[in-house]
């Protein structure tokens, strides 16, 4: 009973501490820049007119991730049945390898999509 309560309390404390440090540091940096006379426009992240919509990037990366996981399962099955590699080694290794490859391809395609639009 005490274990799960301790986990949730410590998780809350960690999330609160990280967010507090992020926002307090950001506030201090902005105040220091304002004191030095910096332009306030650097705080606003303006939307680029040529940026690809968020949903396109999300769908592209999610599709490539799922395709990578599927390919990893297939490769793990082939390694297990044909090459007699242990299932406990073949499946997770190939799934993570192919999922990472899919995300890497998604990163490069997203960069290209941002440049084209």
Buried (B, 14 or more C-beta within 10 A) or exposed (E): EEEEEEEEEEEEEEEEEEEEEEEEEEEEEBEEBEEEEEEEEEEEEEEEEEEBEEEEBEEBBEEBBEBBBBBBBEBBBEBBEEEEBEEEEBBEBBBEBBBEBBBEBBBEBBEEBEEEE
